[in-house]
């Protein structure tokens, strides 16, 4: 499995998007996404035929792996990761079909369906490729599902577990995701999906949409409009049936667990935080007033304080000042 390192940084100012691009009539090429959104420390490892984008930073004795959620990217951890990297080795990746990584493709170049069995194989292969024998998993949303599932399947490989607005229990899909359960949307989205729909969805995951920086909003749009991503999402969403998941396995999970949740989460019910805390022995749960589905991006200082306390590093003076 080849590894390639790049030191490119995100461009501070992005060019204006054309009318066709804003309508989603065109896609952003993968090479362009790499040019714009890789960071200092960005690397690539080939897994399941795809160059997977990840960042490996910090030199601590303990390893943290951060796993983002649906339609997000490793950038959602920027502030949290930079602070945690002072004490730990911190690894974060772009899950397929999102971020710079994009879709998984078979040998014929056809986009694969990233259902749970595929994600299991992907996560296992990623951990093996980077030689991660044991780690703390910090995760959000869909990434939370992948993290607790990994902890259940590899109990000796997870030292601690952090679930931030995690998926897993039966729920109605958010409207912006559920749209892809309708055949007309799946067929048309790869060729036309206005960015206004994407920006509305991003605002919906924040507790206070006024906190979203313009460049962050643009990043979400361009990743969603990335080459092949919409087609891959159309294949993926119909497989997201959480009612089929066996969450009873959480009762036997013997891993110190912290559950963090935004009280204004409109995507996954805040009541699920209590359900995770009830199922996982000894789990601790913290609810954030005013925050939405991605509190680590919306208010990194608040999340970092609780992460440092949970992991035993309480130097809050190191927490970034920016929100």
C-alpha positions, 0 to 999 in steps of 0.5 A: 500500500503506497503512501504519498505525503504532500505539504500543500496548504488550503488556499485562503481565497477561493475563486468565484464559482460559475453559475453552472457550478452553483447549480451543480451542473459541473463537478469539482475534479479530484485534483482540484480538491487536492490542490485546494484542501490538502493541508501541511501534513496531508498524506495519502494511502491507497486502500481498496483501490482509492487514494485515501486522504489523511493527516498524521500529526503529533508525537505523543505515546498515545494515538487518537483517531478522529472519524468525521460524519456524513458529508463532512471531512477531516477538516471538521476536526481542525481546531480540536486536532491541532490542540490535541496533537500537542500531547498525542499522535493524532490521525484523522481521515476523509472517509469515502465518498467524502472530502478529498478522498472521494468514492471507492471504485472497483477495478472497472472504475465503477463507484462502489456502495459504501454500506456498513460492511464496506465501511467495516472493511475500509476502517479495518484496512486503514488501521492496519495500513497505518500500523495502529494497534491501539487508539482512542477513537473520537468520532462524530455522527456516521463516524460515531457509528463506525467508531463504536462498531469498531470498538465492539469488533476490536475490543483490545484495540480501543483504549477510550471512545468518544461519541459526538452526536453519534449515529446508531439507534433507529431514527428518521433520516434528516431531510437533506439525506433522506432526499436521496432515498427518492429515485428522481433525486438519486438520478438527477443529483449527479447532474444537477444539485444547487449549492443552495440545498447544500448550504441550507443543510450545513446551516442546519447542522449548526446550533447557530448558523451565524458561526459558519465562516464563508470559507467553511461553507464553501468547503462543504459545497465543493466537497459535496460537488466533488467528482463522483461524490453525489453518485456515491451518496445516491448509492449509499443512502438507501443502505442507511437503515439504522433499524437493522443495527444490533445496538444490544452489543453496546451493553457488553462494551468495556471501554471508557466512553464519553458521549458529547451532544449538541442540545440543538442537534436537528439531525440525530435526536439528543435523546440518543445521548441518554440511550448511548449512556444507558447502554454503554457501561460506565459511559459519561454524557455531556449535553451542550446548550445551544450547539448543533450536530457538530459541536467540535467544529462549532465550539471547539473550546467547549469540546476540548475542555471535556476531551482534555478532562476525559483523557487526563490532559487538563492544560486548558491554556492550550485550547485555541481561542477561535470558535 
